[in-house]
Amino acid sequence: MATQRPTGVTIVAIVVLVSGLLSITGAIISLTTGGHVVSAIVSLALGILTLAVALGLFSHSRVARILTTIVLVLQLAGAIFSLGATGFGTISVIWPIISGVLSLVGIALLYTKQANAYFR
């Protein structure tokens, strides 16, 4: 097992951590301002799960790496679907492109030689 966490894994873990915190914050804001309760509770639960996965990435968890990979693949699929639905003629393609590229980079960072050694 690698003794030091690779920089790429740290970057992905921080991004996942921030994503979880943003989900939780959005859910709390939605709950306190009269937003859709079911949606806010689901978002809160997913945010908490995301935080747990981020902590797992920081601590050699293979399960966290697999869960993160699944989420990144789903985000990539969603980005591709969005591009197909909107086409390339409008400014609305920027976010799906950014999301897709970030998903690909995240997957690549989780499966480098150093990352593989870290998660062994």
C-alpha positions as protocol buffer text, in pm:
chain_id: "A"
residue {
  index: 1
  type: MET
  ca { x: 0 y: 0 z: 0 }
}
residue {
  index: 2
  type: ALA
  ca { x: 130 y: 346 z: -83 }
}
residue {
  index: 3
  type: THR
  ca { x: 207 y: 538 z: 231 }
}
residue {
  index: 4
  type: GLN
  ca { x: 139 y: 880 z: 86 }
}
residue {
  index: 5
  type: ARG
  ca { x: -187 y: 976 z: -82 }
}
residue {
  index: 6
  type: PRO
  ca { x: -130 y: 1073 z: -447 }
}
residue {
  index: 7
  type: THR
  ca { x: -204 y: 1434 z: -536 }
}
residue {
  index: 8
  type: GLY
  ca { x: -467 y: 1326 z: -790 }
}
residue {
  index: 9
  type: VAL
  ca { x: -660 y: 1131 z: -527 }
}
residue {
  index: 10
  type: THR
  ca { x: -641 y: 1430 z: -292 }
}
residue {
  index: 11
  type: ILE
  ca { x: -779 y: 1659 z: -564 }
}
residue {
  index: 12
  type: VAL
  ca { x: -1070 y: 1424 z: -639 }
}
residue {
  index: 13
  type: ALA
  ca { x: -1142 y: 1381 z: -267 }
}
residue {
  index: 14
  type: ILE
  ca { x: -1149 y: 1759 z: -214 }
}
residue {
  index: 15
  type: VAL
  ca { x: -1383 y: 1808 z: -511 }
}
residue {
  index: 16
  type: VAL
  ca { x: -1612 y: 1534 z: -379 }
}
residue {
  index: 17
  type: LEU
  ca { x: -1599 y: 1689 z: -29 }
}
residue {
  index: 18
  type: VAL
  ca { x: -1694 y: 2033 z: -162 }
}
residue {
  index: 19
  type: SER
  ca { x: -1974 y: 1877 z: -368 }
}
residue {
  index: 20
  type: GLY
  ca { x: -2114 y: 1711 z: -57 }
}
residue {
  index: 21
  type: LEU
  ca { x: -2095 y: 2034 z: 142 }
}
residue {
  index: 22
  type: LEU
  ca { x: -2272 y: 2224 z: -136 }
}
residue {
  index: 23
  type: SER
  ca { x: -2548 y: 1961 z: -150 }
}
residue {
  index: 24
  type: ILE
  ca { x: -2601 y: 1983 z: 224 }
}
residue {
  index: 25
  type: THR
  ca { x: -2598 y: 2364 z: 219 }
}
residue {
  index: 26
  type: GLY
  ca { x: -2848 y: 2375 z: -67 }
}
residue {
  index: 27
  type: ALA
  ca { x: -3073 y: 2126 z: 110 }
}
residue {
  index: 28
  type: ILE
  ca { x: -3068 y: 2327 z: 433 }
}
residue {
  index: 29
  type: ILE
  ca { x: -3144 y: 2649 z: 246 }
}
residue {
  index: 30
  type: SER
  ca { x: -3429 y: 2478 z: 63 }
}
residue {
  index: 31
  type: LEU
  ca { x: -3572 y: 2339 z: 387 }
}
residue {
  index: 32
  type: THR
  ca { x: -3552 y: 2673 z: 568 }
}
residue {
  index: 33
  type: THR
  ca { x: -3697 y: 2881 z: 284 }
}
residue {
  index: 34
  type: GLY
  ca { x: -4000 y: 2666 z: 210 }
}
residue {
  index: 35
  type: GLY
  ca { x: -3857 y: 2473 z: -83 }
}
residue {
  index: 36
  type: HIS
  ca { x: -3970 y: 2129 z: -192 }
}
residue {
  index: 37
  type: VAL
  ca { x: -3927 y: 1915 z: 121 }
}
residue {
  index: 38
  type: VAL
  ca { x: -3880 y: 1573 z: -41 }
}
residue {
  index: 39
  type: SER
  ca { x: -3622 y: 1707 z: -285 }
}
residue {
  index: 40
  type: ALA
  ca { x: -3437 y: 1883 z: -2 }
}
residue {
  index: 41
  type: ILE
  ca { x: -3430 y: 1569 z: 214 }
}
residue {
  index: 42
  type: VAL
  ca { x: -3299 y: 1359 z: -76 }
}
residue {
  index: 43
  type: SER
  ca { x: -3035 y: 1624 z: -145 }
}
residue {
  index: 44
  type: LEU
  ca { x: -2939 y: 1628 z: 222 }
}
residue {
  index: 45
  type: ALA
  ca { x: -2906 y: 1249 z: 232 }
}
residue {
  index: 46
  type: LEU
  ca { x: -2698 y: 1247 z: -88 }
}
residue {
  index: 47
  type: GLY
  ca { x: -2480 y: 1525 z: 50 }
}
residue {
  index: 48
  type: ILE
  ca { x: -2412 y: 1327 z: 367 }
}
residue {
  index: 49
  type: LEU
  ca { x: -2334 y: 1016 z: 160 }
}
residue {
  index: 50
  type: THR
  ca { x: -2102 y: 1224 z: -58 }
}
residue {
  index: 51
  type: LEU
  ca { x: -1916 y: 1348 z: 251 }
}
residue {
  index: 52
  type: ALA
  ca { x: -1873 y: 990 z: 369 }
}
residue {
  index: 53
  type: VAL
  ca { x: -1734 y: 888 z: 29 }
}
residue {
  index: 54
  type: ALA
  ca { x: -1492 y: 1183 z: 33 }
}
residue {
  index: 55
  type: LEU
  ca { x: -1366 y: 1081 z: 376 }
}
residue {
  index: 56
  type: GLY
  ca { x: -1325 y: 727 z: 242 }
}
residue {
  index: 57
  type: LEU
  ca { x: -1111 y: 855 z: -45 }
}
residue {
  index: 58
  type: PHE
  ca { x: -886 y: 1026 z: 208 }
}
residue {
  index: 59
  type: SER
  ca { x: -843 y: 697 z: 398 }
}
residue {
  index: 60
  type: HIS
  ca { x: -762 y: 429 z: 136 }
}
residue {
  index: 61
  type: SER
  ca { x: -1122 y: 304 z: 97 }
}
residue {
  index: 62
  type: ARG
  ca { x: -1167 y: 90 z: -214 }
}
residue {
  index: 63
  type: VAL
  ca { x: -1545 y: 114 z: -175 }
}
residue {
  index: 64
  type: ALA
  ca { x: -1521 y: 495 z: -181 }
}
residue {
  index: 65
  type: ARG
  ca { x: -1314 y: 478 z: -500 }
}
residue {
  index: 66
  type: ILE
  ca { x: -1572 y: 250 z: -664 }
}
residue {
  index: 67
  type: LEU
  ca { x: -1865 y: 470 z: -554 }
}
residue {
  index: 68
  type: THR
  ca { x: -1685 y: 782 z: -677 }
}
residue {
  index: 69
  type: THR
  ca { x: -1615 y: 613 z: -1010 }
}
residue {
  index: 70
  type: ILE
  ca { x: -1982 y: 519 z: -1047 }
}
residue {
  index: 71
  type: VAL
  ca { x: -2092 y: 876 z: -975 }
}
residue {
  index: 72
  type: LEU
  ca { x: -1835 y: 1017 z: -1219 }
}
residue {
  index: 73
  type: VAL
  ca { x: -1946 y: 777 z: -1494 }
}
residue {
  index: 74
  type: LEU
  ca { x: -2309 y: 878 z: -1433 }
}
residue {
  index: 75
  type: GLN
  ca { x: -2210 y: 1246 z: -1449 }
}
residue {
  index: 76
  type: LEU
  ca { x: -2026 y: 1181 z: -1774 }
}
residue {
  index: 77
  type: ALA
  ca { x: -2331 y: 1004 z: -1918 }
}
residue {
  index: 78
  type: GLY
  ca { x: -2550 y: 1295 z: -1807 }
}
residue {
  index: 79
  type: ALA
  ca { x: -2316 y: 1543 z: -1972 }
}
residue {
  index: 80
  type: ILE
  ca { x: -2321 y: 1347 z: -2298 }
}
residue {
  index: 81
  type: PHE
  ca { x: -2701 y: 1325 z: -2282 }
}
residue {
  index: 82
  type: SER
  ca { x: -2725 y: 1701 z: -2218 }
}
residue {
  index: 83
  type: LEU
  ca { x: -2504 y: 1773 z: -2517 }
}
residue {
  index: 84
  type: GLY
  ca { x: -2723 y: 1553 z: -2734 }
}
residue {
  index: 85
  type: ALA
  ca { x: -3039 y: 1718 z: -2607 }
}
residue {
  index: 86
  type: THR
  ca { x: -2922 y: 2079 z: -2642 }
}
residue {
  index: 87
  type: GLY
  ca { x: -2693 y: 2053 z: -2942 }
}
residue {
  index: 88
  type: PHE
  ca { x: -2389 y: 2272 z: -2989 }
}
residue {
  index: 89
  type: GLY
  ca { x: -2565 y: 2586 z: -3111 }
}
residue {
  index: 90
  type: THR
  ca { x: -2617 y: 2761 z: -2777 }
}
residue {
  index: 91
  type: ILE
  ca { x: -2419 y: 2877 z: -2477 }
}
residue {
  index: 92
  type: SER
  ca { x: -2591 y: 2608 z: -2267 }
}
residue {
  index: 93
  type: VAL
  ca { x: -2331 y: 2353 z: -2382 }
}
residue {
  index: 94
  type: ILE
  ca { x: -2062 y: 2501 z: -2158 }
}
residue {
  index: 95
  type: TRP
  ca { x: -2166 y: 2330 z: -1834 }
}
residue {
  index: 96
  type: PRO
  ca { x: -2211 y: 1980 z: -1984 }
}
residue {
  index: 97
  type: ILE
  ca { x: -1869 y: 2010 z: -2149 }
}
residue {
  index: 98
  type: ILE
  ca { x: -1705 y: 2121 z: -1824 }
}
residue {
  index: 99
  type: SER
  ca { x: -1887 y: 1851 z: -1628 }
}
residue {
  index: 100
  type: GLY
  ca { x: -1788 y: 1581 z: -1877 }
}
residue {
  index: 101
  type: VAL
  ca { x: -1423 y: 1685 z: -1883 }
}
residue {
  index: 102
  type: LEU
  ca { x: -1407 y: 1703 z: -1502 }
}
residue {
  index: 103
  type: SER
  ca { x: -1564 y: 1358 z: -1478 }
}
residue {
  index: 104
  type: LEU
  ca { x: -1308 y: 1213 z: -1718 }
}
residue {
  index: 105
  type: VAL
  ca { x: -1022 y: 1380 z: -1532 }
}
residue {
  index: 106
  type: GLY
  ca { x: -1155 y: 1252 z: -1199 }
}
residue {
  index: 107
  type: ILE
  ca { x: -1178 y: 895 z: -1328 }
}
residue {
  index: 108
  type: ALA
  ca { x: -829 y: 917 z: -1475 }
}
residue {
  index: 109
  type: LEU
  ca { x: -687 y: 1051 z: -1146 }
}
residue {
  index: 110
  type: LEU
  ca { x: -846 y: 768 z: -948 }
}
residue {
  index: 111
  type: TYR
  ca { x: -683 y: 503 z: -1167 }
}
residue {
  index: 112
  type: THR
  ca { x: -325 y: 620 z: -1211 }
}
residue {
  index: 113
  type: LYS
  ca { x: -40 y: 388 z: -1114 }
}
residue {
  index: 114
  type: GLN
  ca { x: 6 y: 579 z: -787 }
}
residue {
  index: 115
  type: ALA
  ca { x: -366 y: 575 z: -709 }
}
residue {
  index: 116
  type: ASN
  ca { x: -384 y: 201 z: -774 }
}
residue {
  index: 117
  type: ALA
  ca { x: -99 y: 150 z: -526 }
}
residue {
  index: 118
  type: TYR
  ca { x: -270 y: 378 z: -272 }
}
residue {
  index: 119
  type: PHE
  ca { x: -596 y: 181 z: -282 }
}
residue {
  index: 120
  type: ARG
  ca { x: -431 y: -162 z: -257 }
}
